[in-house]
Amino acid sequence: MAEDKITLAIFDFDGTLTEGHLWSGISKHHRKNKIKRLTLYTYMLSHLPLWLAAKLKLYSEEKNRSKWGEDLSVLFKGFTTEEARKAFEWVSDNYFMPLMRPDVMEKLKAHKKQGHQVMLLSGMFDIFLEVMGERIGVDYVVGTKLEVTNNVYSGHIIKPLCFGENKAKLLAEFIGQHKLQVDYPHSFAYADSIYDIPVLRMVGNPIATYPDKQLYQFSRTEKWQIIGDHDSSTRK
């Protein structure tokens, strides 16, 4: 029965709900607390060539983003789960909360008032999303899982990275595992990237939110709703 199904409001995080980026928040935390600074700089310097090659269209932008996302886990290698959570709490409170987009947060609050279930769906680590979810009040989070051995992070993710096509697959798996009865035609998805199209297509109300140039153009063709400044390619 349709009345038994839930209306889901799915929000991407990085670039959609916030102007911030997880890499920047972690960098600030590690530098301020003098933690893993050599690993931090090694990570940055080793990935800059990929970023530059992607900008010059000599390397796939999708592969570039995936590589940065997968390898970011090395910055938590050796952390206990408790230490990592404290780090993510610092990043949430001292970096991300001041950078949340007020207009998109109002959309999230409006969905909650209407009785919709709210989800954060992002390539970011799920433990971080859990912390942010507590701050802003969401029902579910789906993100990239960090590998843990004996309560200590190994420095690797549990593949796949929650990105692109895999983002939609992990969302579907989560819904199936939790036996959620989702009213997809009446549900909503907010995202900023062309790589979020697989998720946006899953719902009846896809909303390009501060979209990159490609998603903006695609959304206009599809007549999808667009909110926020579409000329965001200079920020990415």
N, C-alpha and C positions, 0 to 999 in steps of 0.2 A: 504493500500500500504506500502511495506517495506521501501520505501524511506521516508515515513512520520514518521517513528518510530525513537526513539532516542536510541543511544547506551549509556548505563549507565555503569559507573565505580564506583563500590561500595567499600568503604574502611571501614573496622573495624578500631577502633581507638586504644584503650588500647592494647599494645603488637604488634600491626601491624604497624601503622604509627609512634608510639612512643615507647620508652623504659620505659616511666613513667607509673604510676598508679594513678588514680584519688584519691584513698584513701590517698596516700602519699602527693599529692599536697594540698588536703584540710587540712590534718594534719599540714603541714608546714604553711599554711595560718592562721589557727586558733591559733597555738602556737605563731607565730610571732606577731599576733594582739591581743593575750590574749582574745580570743573569745571561749566560750563554751569548755574550757579545761576539765572540769569535765565530760561533755558529751562525749568528744573525748576519754578520757581514759576509761570511762565506756564501750563505744562502742567497743574499741579495746579488753579490757580484757574479755568482755562477748562473743566475737566471736572467740577468740584464741582457746578455747576448740574444737570448730567445725573444725577449720583449722587443729589442731593436729589430731583429730579423722579421718579426711579425709586423711591426710598424712599416717596414720597408717592403712588405708583402713577399718576403723571401721564405717565410715559414708560416704554417697554419696558425691563425689566431686562436682557433679552438684548441689545438694541441698546446699552444703557449699557455693558455689559461689553465688547462688541465694539469700541466706540469707544475706550474706555480702552486696550484691547489693541493696536489698530491704531496709535494715535497715540503709544504709548510709544516707538516707534522713533525719534521726533524727538530723544530724549535721547542718541542715538548718531550724530546727523548730523555728518559731518566726521571721525569716528573712522576710523583705519585698522583693518584686520582685526586686526592685532597689538595695537593699543591697546584695542580692544573686548574681545579675549580676556583681556588683563590685568585689565580692569575686571571682567569676569565671574568671573575667578579670585578677585579680592578679595571680590566679593559672595558667592561660594560659601563661601570659607574663613572670612570674618569675620562673615557674616550667617546664611547658611542652615545650615551644618553644625551649629551648636549648637541649631537649631530643628527638626531632623529628628525625626519621631515614632518612638521606640524600638520600639513594638509593630509598626508597619507596616514598619519596616526589618527586623525579625526575619522577617516574612512574605517580604520580598524575598530575604533570605539563605536562607530555607528552600527557596524555589523554585530558587535556584541549586544548592543541595545535591542537589536531586532531578533536576538535569540539565535543567531548564526554561530556555528562552531568556527573558531579561528585557528589557523595553522601557520607556522613558520616553515617554509620549505626552501632550503638553501644549500649551497655547496660548502658552507661553513661547518665546522665541527659540531656534532650534535650536542656535546656537553656545553659548548658556548651558547648554542641556541636555547638550551634548557635554562641557562642563567638569564638570558635576555627575555625568554618567555615568561619567567617569573616576574621580571621588571614591568613588562608591558601587558601581561595578562592574556596568555593564549592557551588554547586547549591542547594542542599537539605541536610537536616539532619533528621534522625529518631533515637530517643532514648527513654529512660525511662522518663515519665512525672511525675513531682512533683505536688502534690495536693496543690492547692491554695484556701484560703478562705479569702475574703475581702482584697486581695492584700498581704496576709501573708501566708507563707508556713506552712503547718500543721505538717510537720515532717513525712509525709507518701507519698508513691508513688501512682500513679493511675495505678493499675495493668492492664495488666501483665508487669513484668519486661521484658525489651527488651533483651532476652537471650534465647539461644537454639532454640527450635521449635517456640517459640513466636517471636523471632527475624524475622524469615521468614514470619510469619503471619502479624506482624506489618508493614513489608516492603510491602507486598502485599496490605494491607489496605491503606497505604499511596499512593501507585501507583494508586489504584482505586479511592480514594477520590480526587486526583489531576488530574485524567483523563490523566495520562501519558501513551503514547503509546510506550512501551519499546520493543526493538528488543532483546529479551532474548538470542537467539543463538549467537549474536555478542557482547553481554555485558560481563562485567568483574566483578569479586568479589575477593577482597583481604582480607584474614583473617588468624589468627594465632592459633585458638583453634579447637579442635575436636568438640566442641559444635556449631561451625559455619558451620558444614556440610550442614544443611538444606538450608542455604543461598547460599553456594557455589554451591549446586546442581541446583539452580534456573537459572544459567547462563551458556552460552556456553564456557566461559573462566574462570574457577575457578583457583585461584592462592593461594597456601599455602604460607603464608608470615611470615617468622621467626616462623615456626610452632612448636607446642609442639610435643612431641614424638609420640603421638597417631595420630595426624593429618599428621605428616610426613610419618608415615608408611602407613596410609590410602591413602595418595596422591600418594605414589609410586605404590601402588596396582592399583589405578585408572588411573595412568599415567597423573596426573595433574601436571601443572608447579609448581615448588618450588623455592622460592627465599629467601635468607637470611640463617642465621645459624639455622639448624634444631634442634640442641642439646640445646633447650631452656627450657627443663623440670626443670633444676636447678634454673631457674629464676622465676619459677611460684609457 
